Amino acid sequence: SWNVGPSSRLEAPRVVVPIGCLYTPLKPIRHPPPLGYDPIRCNGCGALLNPFCQVDYRTKLWTCPFCLSRNHFPPHYAENISETNLPAELIPQFTTVEYELPGRIGGPPVFVFCVDTCLPENELEELKDSIQQTLNLLPEDALVGLITFGAHVMVHEIGFAECHKSVAFRGNKEYAAQKVQQLLGITPMVHQQSTYSQQFGSSPAKPSNQPHEDGIGVSTDSNSHQPYGTSTAAVGRYLLPVGDGGSFAVESILDELQRDPWPTPADQRTLRCTGVALAVSVGLLETAAPRRSARIMIFVGGAATSGPGLVVPKERSEDMRSHTDIAKNHVPHLKPACQYFKSLADRASQNGHVVDIFACSLDQVGLYEMRSCVEKSGGLVVLGDSFTQSVFKESLRRVFKRFPQDAPGSNAGALEMGFSATLEIVTSRDFKIAGAIGPCCSMRQKKSSYVADTEIGQGGTNAWSLCGVDPNLALAVYFEISASSSHSENAPHGGTGGRQSTLGSSGLSQHQHHVKRRYVQFMTQYQHSTGHVRLRSTTVCGPWAMPGDGPDQTTAFVRSFDQEAAAVLMARIAVNRTDTEDVTDVLRWIDRSLIRLCAKFADYRKDEASTFRLPLEFSLYPQFMFHLRRSQFLQLFNSSPDESAYYKMILVRESTINSLVMIQPTLLSYSFQGAPQPVLLDASSVRPDSILLLDTFFYVIVFHGETIAAWREQGYQHQEEHIHFKNLLMQPLGDATAIMDSRFPLPRYIVCDQHKSEARFLICKLNPSVTHNSTEIHAGQVIPTDDVSLKVFMEHLMKLSVES
């Protein structure tokens, strides 16, 4: 948000917008390719060697910019390093490097498909077909398992070749992990990995090039056929390799899979034990693949009506909960269900397992209660109306997207997903970590010196379990300034990678030696889909504002402001606060923060709103906040609790660009007057002789103006003399396809006409500059609403900002 840090702890709150960043752990990088050796760690703080370290080539020492400790290079580095021969991690342009740790080979990924059999016949057939197609996208060595559930849970023993055999669990009973293992006839591993607390409670100062006890269920013997961390009793019975009969076994079971036969009276809902099915899936993987790459992919078509995790009773006389019921605390099953699924999420997260939810139903399915399973495990979520729609089918296929064949190293042709991921952050002095918001779970209970007193989101730690990661996942990390005054004792000044020949002497200018900087390093360890364990390090550096600079300091802040990142960071905080605060209070906090920010950085004369001018760096920020206030993330009208939870889960995991599209959708206009061009998200942009293309991330809408729609209905596009009209109709369709091709989950595609029913999807996103109360209507679509327009919003903002 701010690329220049405030000079002191007292100055930090005055900049209003929290200091933070959005980090994408698996953002694709082509150079350098994965390094096939262990990284060099600082003996003092555990940070990795990076381009900002000062290097003394004479004594073969390097100074850590985070703790100022001096470290010896290992012999194989010391023998060859020089100013002209640098390792990749010291080259200035390689601030992000990835290591493929030698000797750290994990087993193949495990995929457990958990299928709801209470679906209508046509829905179940489409779901079975989609899963069978998915099996062809898995690596040959991947392990697969199948669990089905309805009134009861069936764990299919796919390794039993003579006939279809399964173990049944009662759907109205809660099963502990040990009971699941006992009933399945599998025993925990003899060689256990270190516990969750032991793994992450150790000091980060341990050198990475020493043998690790805190592995992710991996084997140090690359020739071992049975991966360390696997129960032999489970593999071969309930889990089989895809290329060794697993795919055929699952397909044959799915071919014969029938709808749940349990009878359902007309006045009752279908018995569905989603909670027990998920508990059995977690229990199976806890024994079969602890701390190993694994995904539970649950396909559900309705709410849980039986057993633990019950969302709604089976009697149809009781309605599904709504936002009003939740606000009035009239939902007796809500709290127990949330606590139950949270306990399952904690168990999955502790073992590095991912939980994906694919929910398709016209009614709610209990996603609001189950969201902790996705948020804590880094899982994916898709919410649709039917398993027959492309929203589900194409989204499921894209889960198994692969890297291109020309990707560097072992990425070529591999799945674009990582498993058992953890993130650790180290910072320089006077710069501490307040927390993170995104699909993560706090790992360390003990505070470290990097942790701030203030907590935002998942705070109180500098290490998080991400479990599942992919190239689109972005984590919001928030920082706090802990310095009371100057940063004169901060990290070494000017660090320029390997360019410094002796400590304290280099080709740097006198000014560069006294530039005060802050450093942050992100260390992401994950298991690649090929089984290799990788460690990615990203190190960033930024200046501090000089204390007492006056106008110059304000100018430095203004120029360093990233309004797009700031809007997303504020949106994540707002969404996070809605879980514990009333939406009205959150909206009031957004308004007050915006007024304080404008009062601080705008140029104006006191009590003269006409003199109000925002710097260019802040020009878009107020309208981002305007659209955020009107968005589905903060406005609960016309949405169910499941839909609200779905939108929020997507927002807190997507990249900055995608998040901005959700907050303020993009609008393109197509007409005969020229090439397609972006237009204001405003009612005045709607014209009868133009076509609009709206991208809200969740929807892609092609909107035909009234005149265009009339011409199309008369068939002018089929006449040769009107070929340009045909091209005009086709152009937004092609652009819409291009948008949807790179999007996960697949957006809903809508083609509509002005004044028709589906036009509401576009109209509700527009700034209501023209309403039924407007006295002057020159052009545009009249929107019947009492909502405040952007113009009125800005007028009030300017008035309140300039007040004495």
Steps between C-alpha positions, in 0.01 A plus 500: 500500500779742596839452335657747743471406867393756764788635707361392839227311678320827572503596132361165375133548607495841335531349153163325567534214252676203665852417387479171319559304184343226290730202449444224244711202615485309172510785251674357190866595459716391208840611624683360670374140467465303827838473673594142583677562831423603857479873579740679731339624821605767745614349829337783689144533364460221246458733199627374166790641301363770269613787271479755784769329710835675531786276392866517595682309228832517683391330823217302333239642737150632436288725721129432543292815437239385752702444817846635397662164582821412318504151349766286335434359156517119485819368335346429160380864485820653642721326244326645195322822597630829366369831374473355151386151602189523713252228595148559372365608838743797511429632149310830552217430254421162657317617811281189467672164475370149543695204637423137426629344819718195430411181682153631585277281286139460604255251366253566219190708575186338638151590375192381689168559322211535745173475304146589609255232380183686606489682167230466233580233242604738223720702738671187631568371149662829397708507819620143446595583141696809610695304761581226249638761262700651785675167564660531156658833604682359805867394497553128453660461843230698689299304755119514481225398739119513492250572778126535442241627744127539540321379811821306572865526396661235282880473473567295189778242514614553142791259543265202543487364145251213544196724551397846614561515873453790739500584871186673627480768769179614663403847390361616833802420714823688565819299449834580659815457290599182686155348443519571127839330484370202696191450283702537179756252627794733454757589760706815542853503366769339709743783417313814596603845387556763765179651630354820370624705793844343494533566130435870516605578854871463429721799452520624143870552549577138419711486182306364205797309368489265799275191513139598575282326756204717407429348161167488325462123513787445255757235435874562487537194280407601150503135394244395758189353341283555808505872594578579860185625670264243340302229675537178302166381637317786327693508172395199302159481665339844505760688295647382171735662244315630194721308259489180707129428485377789713337687216330187366377398845348840575341523154343156533354589842366828366339321205292291741445771759131561564307772676479457876217247558398626846126584484402864548143601601347788308505731802869442571830582343741237372731365770849625422792448741756742354675553833561127560624453141754779542610366839557151355697650208720698740546194724602282206765746380627568853613139508570438131692820418593712804692820407485395136343653192130412493167652396149417612263603222144496631206532259179597677154574366312600815521590867601254772184369667645220712779445749766743622530815290124507449395822325122460488271228643343248267149642560403735220294703742822669613649734242867545415667776702522849352708807582215627717487175696874511558490866609218424747674184622201285400712217358552231768709276270738770375754516781539120551538448123762776467696362794486148359625597156764725658636201694520301175673794332760513778570127463538529123722808529727335756567219252540731199188363330278709272118501505326607178123552491295479181143592589223504241140555603216746454469511878769558762739216581659619825805667348475770767566236769764311300705799385766452771596170332588690183651810663735312734619243247554720195228313317292597199128565497249502215135593552256434218138420427547156347764235430381508141622857443836599355569713810563175689632279221758741361605620846569142609710442190701816565596382849739261325654753267864425417808709437596530131746246367765768447493606867843494667619200701259242636208743461459386139167323470444486877178595678474868591447431867709461813430307818587516870610861457624719784593866497749665735584871499800672656538877522764751590498694825220745575278328246272228635223274373142578608339206325372354174159471334443224251477121482744427780523374856729631773777254587702631791335562834816648648570859402825580326687827474345557157143515633319828569271570795212587266324207335331516159338181372717200585743683730731425788742308279746530213428151359186362340385171357362551148461129412380540140655764277462591133621782272187709567507493879601831660543559873454845655769567762479799734787667684548733792771760563656438839767772489444780752710756309785468251615187317868572536563152641307321234630250248823565310471792262500473130532121475573436134524127466844365432646828377669603823863395511569564870274570793452875531677580175363474151422704194190643671463873540498673835126562464421132435680397816258706708175397332285329762329189376269225617522138389243221478560141395226251411599132523247257352566127533270266310487163335495517123254279313795292382582415864804727541507734798569859402585816689429837340659814639388854413690791653383859466651826614347843546607837644388668818373854496755730659367637831428870512487546123176701506358555150768282346391208715138547396607512134696178545193331647274622221732376227539161668127429535367204302126563489412167339680295765368729775140450383537122506670504842222715642236278338646191664501667841139611450389151397689347791333739745151407380548161672504667843340841444177634360520600133381852587799546730737377229354746247540779754865401552563508122344847475699642790825353369439652157423843647816492714712393203367778277536757778863393544621488140264716292580858405232747614421813698314456827121502467514549122388182329545655156878511556524126576753317277626146541848403378511276195619208715172517698260587218341155464498400867171676598306334219645161599357560848169617351458178302623289793224645716242400235649157429365159595784469752341755733139519380299194604179588315387242243764244598498193722757427773655237270540749215650765730747247640592390146567854379714577805702179469585584139590863579751414775698258281517669160770728356486879505372529143224244549402653834469845341273354232277363778494835680461721192398299192640594161270627224578508127285668234470383137343721235528611137675820615839333547700226664389348832586724790464491877221718634391616841311252716211741486138512390592759237711237318188307399402606148246336267748485208787331686593164650651479850727229638504485880748289694417462871731195543202282597296602196591595143210689344445603138235772501330611179352848482136536398574594137768232458262236639225611258735478201614156611141376534430621146792288375716774347815304598408232247499744209822550304464877480500513883818300558629775730202452726573129517860575593381741767283226654780244493779715643379515864423127490863427408631733769270339757636157408857626543416627849339173606781285360744620770259519794445266795231429591336532162273808501134476417447621143195718432382655173216746555315793346413841637168508692492117525506305827865387491612858443475537879837328539666796326274780621560419869876557457472844339544828681143635528573842352161495326206394716122541509556805719733675253368833370724502192538183297718555193614144429547165658293241682261617769566294814209488747694522827553725798873414524744787509686565174878538473458874442305551823742271683799708388326826586442385857856363520649835393278691740592282800870490410548878492308571820696670775 
